[in-house]
Each structure stands twice: as structure tokens, then as C-alpha cells.
Amino acid sequence: MIDILEEKHAILVTEFDRYVVEHPEFAMKIPQNAQVILQVEGDEEYNKWSRQLAERQRESGQPVVYIKIKGLKPARSRLFKPEVATESC
């Protein structure tokens, strides 16, 4: 089960990083050097695991920020105008 939670966490962290880059005004709300804890609506197992992970990694006096996530949109291709080229035999 830990592997599933770690995989989910890796996906969420990647998406969170992407979101912060695309929405700098959102990033401005997060204190410098904050411990960011991702929490997914309706997934208590992941949320508990994420909080425990953050507690183990947190530095003394480090501010904590909880990011509440409603969910993920379906993954979509980001390819731009792909073309098919064939070669005759």
C-alpha cells in the first residue's frame, strides 16, 4: 500500500509544482521555506500518510501550509500538432 501512496504523492507533487509555476499569484500565498502538506478531499488514507511524512521531514520552527486538493483532472496529451511520416518498403 505504501508504494501506491508514494506513487500518488509523486504525481500530486509534480502537478502541484506545475500549478505553482503556472499560477505565481497562488505561490505568493505560501510562506518562504514552508512545509507544504498536500491533502486530497475524500482520501483520508493518503492524507494521514502525507501528514506523517511531513512531520518526519519538518524542520524545527518551519511554517506548515496545507494544500487542499479537490482532485485531478484527467491526464491529457501535451503534444503539439504531431504528424505521421511513413516510409515505403
N, C-alpha and C positions, 0 to 999 in steps of 0.2 A: 504493500500500500504506500510505503514511503516513496517508492520510485514514481508512482502516479502523482503524488503530491509535489515531488521535486520537478517533474515534467510540467505540471500545471503552473508551478511557480515560475519556471524558466520562461514559459510562454507569456505569463502575465507581466513579468519584469520587462521582457522585450517590448511588449505592447505599451506598457507604461512609459518606458524610455522614449518610444516613438511619439507617444501622445505629448509628452513634455516638450520635445523638440518642436512639434507642430503647433503647440499652444503655449508659447512662452509666458502669457499672462497667467496661466494656471500654475506654472512653475514658480512664479513670483510669490505665490501664497505659501510655499514650502520654506521653512526657516533653513538657513545655511547649516550644513552638517547634520541635518535631521535624520533620525532613524525612520525610514518610511516603511510602514506596515500595510501591505495590501490585504483587503478584506472583500470577499465576494458575497454579495447578497444571496442568502439561502444555502450557503455551503459551510456549515459550522465545522465540519471536519477539517477542511482546508484552513479556515480562519483560525482555529485553535493551533494548528500546526504552524501557520505563519507567525502568530504571536509568540509562540515558544521559540521559534528560530530567531526572531528579532530580539527576544530577551537574552538569548545566548550571545548575540553579536553586539549588543548595545554597549556603548562606552559610557563611563560614569558622567552624569550631567548632560548627556546628549538629549536634545529635544526629540519627542516622538510625534509622528504625524501618521494618522490612519487615513488611507485612501480607500473609500468605499466604492466598489465597482458593481454596477448592475449586471454586467455580463460582457461577453464578447460578441461582436458581430461575426457573421460567417466570413471565413478566410476567402479572399479574392485574389486573383492573379493581378500582378502589377506590370505585366509585360506591355510594352508599348508598340502597337502595330507590328506584330510578328508576321513574317512572310514564310511561305513554304517554297523551297527551291528543290527541284528534283533533277536527278541526273539519269540520262538514258544508259541502259546496259549495253 
